[in-house]
């Protein structure tokens, strides 16, 4: 028996990739908004607690992207 590959419509692949790209963008924006929200609320806590800075959040996001 021969292995048969299913024919893949290039247009379907492009549409799927576009949808995935949009999904990743939405998730990334949501993560950035959540990071800003947490940073805002952490900076309002007493001095004893360490708050994330914007550069910390950006560095963290950059490290995560570099892993992928």
N, C-alpha and C positions, 0 to 999 in steps of 0.2 A: 504494500500500500504506500503510495506517495503522499508526502506531506503537501497539503494544498493550503496556500495562503489566501485568506479572504481579500478580495479586492477592496481597497480603501479609496474612497472618493476624496481627492485632495481638498475640495471645497468643504467637506464635512470636517476634515482635520483642521483646516484653517479656522472654521467657526468655533470648533471645540477649543482650540488654543486661545482664540480671542476671549471666549467666555472664561477660561481659566485665568487669563491675564487680568480681566476685570475683577474676578473674584479675589485674586491676590491683592490687587490694588485696594479694594474695599476693606479687606482684612487688615492690610497694612495701615490704612487711614484710621481704622477703629483702634488698633493697637497704639498708634501715636496719640489719639485723643485720650485713651485710657491712661497712658503714661503721663500726659499733661495734667489730667485730673488728679492722679495720685500725687504727682509732684506738688500741685497746688495745695492739696490737703496735708501733705507731709510738712510743707514749709510753714503751715499754720500751727503746727504742734509746738510744744515747749522746746526750748533750746537743747535739752538733753537728748533729743532724738535726731538722728542724722537724716537729712532730707536729700533726695536725689536732685541733682542739678540737671539742667537741660543738656549739658554736655555729657553727663553720665548716661542719660537716656539715649542720646545719639550714638555714643560709643557702644552701648549695649546692643542697639539695633544694628550697628555696623558689624559688630562681631558675629551676630546671629546670621546676617546676610552672607558673611564671608564663609560661614560653615556650609552653606548650601551651594 
